[in-house]
Amino acid sequence: MKVVEIRKKSTAELATESTKLREEIAELRRRLAMGEMQNVRQIRAKRKDLARVLTVLSEALVKEAR
């Protein structure tokens, strides 16, 4: 997910996106522990997407607070 796409979303959409990404990361970790997953780089990619979403979300919340 690109930052440009993330910045177009509202704060409510970003909050739901972060929740969705957290659930996906938990599912990927569960699958890794069970030995069902071959590509472990997916976890890293999802974590980076989550970090991007949370960064843009915090920036948006700071803007709204002003």
C-alpha positions in Angstrom: 0.0 0.0 0.0 1.4 3.4 -1.0 1.4 6.4 1.3 -0.4 8.5 -1.4 -3.3 6.0 -1.2 -3.3 6.0 2.6 -3.4 9.9 2.8 -6.6 10.0 0.7 -8.5 8.0 3.4 -10.4 9.6 6.3 -9.4 9.0 9.9 -12.3 6.5 10.4 -11.2 4.5 7.3 -7.6 4.5 8.6 -8.7 3.2 12.0 -10.6 0.3 10.4 -7.7 -0.3 8.1 -5.3 -0.6 11.1 -7.6 -3.0 12.8 -7.8 -5.1 9.7 -4.0 -5.2 9.3 -3.6 -6.2 12.9 -5.9 -9.1 12.4 -4.1 -10.1 9.2 -0.8 -10.0 11.0 -2.1 -12.2 13.8 -3.5 -14.7 11.3 -0.2 -14.8 9.4 1.8 -15.4 12.6 -0.6 -18.2 13.6 -0.2 -19.8 10.2 3.6 -19.5 10.5 3.6 -21.2 13.9 1.5 -24.0 12.5 3.9 -24.5 9.6 1.3 -23.7 6.9 3.1 -20.6 5.6 6.1 -20.6 3.2 6.5 -16.9 2.4 7.4 -15.2 5.8 8.1 -11.9 4.1 4.3 -11.3 4.0 4.4 -10.6 7.7 7.1 -7.9 7.2 5.1 -6.3 4.4 1.9 -6.2 6.5 3.8 -4.7 9.5 5.2 -2.0 7.2 1.8 -1.2 5.9 0.5 -1.0 9.4 3.3 1.4 10.4 2.4 3.6 7.4 -1.3 3.7 8.3 -0.6 4.5 11.9 1.8 7.3 11.0 -0.7 8.9 8.6 -3.4 8.4 11.2 -1.4 10.1 13.9 -0.6 13.0 11.6 -4.2 13.4 10.7 -5.2 13.4 14.4 -2.6 16.1 15.2 -4.0 18.2 12.4 -7.5 17.8 13.7 -6.5 18.8 17.2 -5.2 22.1 16.1 
